[in-house]
């Protein structure tokens, strides 16, 4: 898979980070809110749209759930972990270049 042109949205980046431990939708919303110190708030439509896209791309997977439960849990896949690592390196490059040009204000 080519990763050259992938730049994650902030929401997708935080969702992937939150899924290093399995979580259901509401848990993801809470974790993203916590990780971003309340700055990133996910609406249900945004969350489930992103989840469907990430499932299709193989970045996350749905865990088999109990039949009596409506809550579906998700977790990051090895490919998803590679995507996060690539994004982290991309962000480091952005910061380094910004500091090079304007200094470490």
Secondary structure, 3 states (H helix, E strand, C coil): CCCCCCCCCHHHHHHHHHCCCCEEHHHHHHHHHHHCCCCCCCCHHHHHHHHHHHHHHCCEEECCCCCCCCCCEEEECHHHHHHHHHHHHHHHHHHHHHHHHHCCC
